Amino acid sequence: MLNLLRRYRELILVAVLITLPLGVYFARSKRPAEQTLADRLLVQATAPVERLVGWAVVSTLRAWDGYLALRGSHQRAQAAVLESARLKLEVQALQQERAENERLRRLVGLAESAPRRDYLGARIIGARLGPGGLQLLTIDRGSEDGLGRAMPVVVAEGVVGRIHTLTGHAAEVLLVIDRNSSVAVRVERTRVRANVRGQGMPDLCRLDYALRADDIIEGDLLVTSGTDAVFPPGLPVGRATRLQRAAHGLFQEGAVIPVVDPTRLEEVLVVISGARDPSLPPAASGPEGGR
Amino acid sequence: MRLAAQGLAAVLLLALQAALQRHLGGGAFTACLLAPMVVHQVHSAGNVEGALGAALLGALLDVAAGTPFGLHTGLAVAVFVGTRLVGAAVDLRGPLGFAALSGAAALALSAGAVALQRLGSAPEVRPGWGLLPRLLTEALLTALCAPFLLRLLKRLDAWLGSEEPDLIG
């Protein structure tokens, strides 16, 4: 017996190295992904290199933009001044509408003006979007900058994802397009509820739990409902497409085209607080997400 | 010593891969730079050392990809064994054979991960085979990067002073 073991020891070791990890995987595969020490160590080890490469690329591009690509910059500057003036006017109009909106909300008793949000800008320094694993982006801010786990990450166009792994000066963002990511949404037009779940593809998500009788049509904008207690309400997530209503069943099937393409992002905003405006009188405060 | 140096090189490669993917296509196209390292084990290490090295690389892949521990670890060792078997028929020392096997290894790793996750994951998070085009693109890009990595890995071997084991292992 011992001779047999000695004779085939290499074969046995290799077989153990294949079967043992796979056994561990199958034993733990249904547990939700959690941040481990190994995750933090890897982010800590890789973030400086990612930062360095990013610095080199950005410096090269800046040198190009600053010295070699200045042709036509005068015309572009003039166009930018005009655009800026137009945007200022738009901002003024929006501020007036916002103030009016606040007044009307207070009048109807909902008050609860949208909770004041603080944002922290972050630059993307790494992308891990391999098809076999989680869909992650690395950003150059971490717990030392005030970030916490599960904080929402957004851009002007809509939702990007939430913080997954944190170290002192870097963090990984789990994208909306990841299979483990599910966002509670409403159809902006009809206010009906559903969920958007990623599929591991940058350009397509799945529409979950949309009732068969719900009024959803092709192209409907889906916004966060806020009921998942992660994302603030009202942020665009995607547009409904490929809707199918089977003859039977409780739910309709559909896909969602995300409004944010994670492969084109340069910077993001982390929502670091959703605290209510402390200046509001207590009577004016309504239930969270009380629409 | 060799395993530690290999682990360090793998972490550096993972960082470089993430940073380059961010700046080249934003992650729309991915490559698995650790797959060529697994293939390289075949002609730079014996059976036991190679299998241990592959397991280490797989464990790093698990951490980097955020998959549960064991998925890529077991797959990487299986890919190492598969490459060892195929390696007798393919010239692994030449860039072409190395690139082809690296592409195949990347495909085996990611397709294997998808297949095992379909078996092991909860129904709502099971990956679909709609990912196939991305898997193939990843394999192709890995094969394109492999010859450059082969040079680096040979330099690392020379620096560590490791001798190539005989073909029988």
Contacts between the chains, C-beta under 8 A, distances in Angstrom:
chain1	res1	chain2	res2	distance
A	10	B	47	4.7
A	10	B	48	5.6
A	10	B	169	8.0
A	13	B	48	5.9
A	13	B	51	6.6
A	14	B	47	6.6
A	14	B	48	7.7
A	14	B	51	4.8
A	14	B	77	6.6
A	14	B	81	6.1
A	17	B	51	5.1
A	17	B	52	7.2
A	17	B	54	7.8
A	17	B	55	5.1
A	17	B	73	8.0
A	17	B	74	7.5
A	17	B	77	4.5
A	18	B	74	5.0
A	18	B	77	4.8
A	18	B	78	5.2
A	18	B	81	7.3
A	19	B	74	7.0
A	20	B	70	7.7
A	20	B	74	7.5
A	21	B	55	7.0
A	21	B	58	7.2
A	21	B	59	7.8
A	21	B	69	7.1
A	21	B	70	3.7
A	21	B	71	7.6
A	21	B	73	3.7
A	21	B	74	3.9
A	21	B	77	7.5
A	22	B	70	5.8
A	22	B	71	7.5
A	22	B	74	3.7
A	22	B	75	7.9
A	22	B	116	7.3
A	23	B	70	7.2
A	24	B	68	8.0
A	24	B	69	6.0
A	24	B	70	3.9
A	25	B	68	5.4
A	25	B	69	6.9
A	25	B	70	3.3
A	25	B	71	4.6
A	25	B	73	7.9
A	25	B	74	6.8
A	25	B	116	7.0
A	25	B	120	6.4
A	26	B	70	7.8
A	26	B	119	7.8
A	26	B	120	5.2
A	28	B	68	5.1
A	28	B	69	7.2
A	28	B	70	7.4
A	29	B	68	5.2
A	29	B	71	7.6
A	29	B	117	7.4
A	29	B	120	3.6
A	29	B	121	5.8
A	30	B	120	7.2
A	30	B	121	6.9
A	30	B	122	5.4
A	31	B	68	7.3
A	33	B	66	6.0
A	33	B	68	7.4
A	36	B	63	7.9
A	38	B	63	4.7
A	39	B	63	6.1
A	39	B	66	7.3
A	42	B	11	7.1
A	42	B	14	7.3
A	42	B	60	7.6
A	42	B	63	4.8
A	42	B	64	6.2
A	45	B	11	5.2
A	45	B	15	7.1
A	46	B	11	6.5
A	46	B	14	5.8
A	46	B	15	3.6
A	46	B	18	6.3
A	47	B	15	7.7
A	48	B	15	7.8
A	49	B	12	6.4
A	49	B	15	3.5
A	49	B	16	6.4
A	49	B	19	6.5
A	50	B	15	5.5
A	50	B	18	5.6
A	50	B	19	4.1
A	50	B	22	7.2
A	52	B	19	7.8
A	53	B	15	7.8
A	53	B	16	6.6
A	53	B	19	3.5
A	53	B	20	6.7
A	53	B	23	7.2
A	54	B	19	6.0
A	54	B	22	6.9
A	54	B	23	7.0
A	57	B	23	4.7
A	124	B	22	5.9
A	125	B	19	6.6
A	125	B	22	6.4
A	126	B	15	7.4
A	126	B	18	3.4
A	126	B	19	5.4
A	126	B	21	7.4
A	126	B	22	5.2
A	127	B	18	6.0
A	127	B	21	4.5
A	127	B	22	4.3
A	127	B	26	6.1
A	127	B	27	3.3
A	128	B	18	5.4
A	128	B	21	7.5
A	128	B	27	7.4
A	128	B	64	6.3
A	128	B	65	6.9
A	128	B	66	7.7
A	129	B	21	7.0
A	129	B	27	3.6
A	129	B	28	7.6
A	129	B	30	5.7
A	130	B	30	4.8
A	130	B	32	6.6
A	130	B	65	5.8
A	130	B	110	6.8
A	130	B	138	6.7
A	131	B	30	7.1
A	131	B	110	5.6
A	131	B	114	7.0
A	131	B	127	7.7
A	131	B	131	4.5
A	131	B	134	4.2
A	131	B	135	5.3
A	131	B	138	6.3
A	132	B	65	6.0
A	132	B	67	7.0
A	132	B	72	7.6
A	132	B	109	6.9
A	132	B	110	4.0
A	132	B	113	3.6
A	132	B	114	5.9
A	132	B	117	7.7
A	132	B	127	8.0
A	132	B	135	7.7
A	133	B	61	7.9
A	133	B	64	7.3
A	133	B	65	2.5
A	133	B	66	5.2
A	133	B	67	5.0
A	133	B	113	7.1
A	134	B	65	6.3
A	134	B	66	3.3
A	134	B	67	7.3
A	136	B	66	6.3
A	137	B	22	7.7
A	137	B	27	7.5
A	138	B	18	6.2
A	138	B	22	7.8
A	164	B	66	7.5
A	179	B	125	4.5
A	179	B	126	7.6
A	179	B	127	6.1
A	180	B	125	5.5
A	182	B	124	7.8
A	197	B	124	6.8
A	199	B	127	7.6
A	199	B	128	6.2
A	199	B	130	6.8
A	200	B	127	5.6
A	200	B	128	8.0
A	200	B	131	5.8
A	200	B	134	8.0
A	201	B	130	6.6
A	201	B	131	6.8
A	201	B	134	7.1
A	202	B	27	7.4
A	202	B	28	6.3
A	204	B	130	7.7
A	208	B	124	7.6
A	262	B	26	7.1
A	262	B	27	6.7
A	263	B	25	6.3
A	263	B	26	3.4
A	263	B	27	5.1
A	263	B	28	4.0
A	264	B	26	5.6
A	265	B	26	6.7
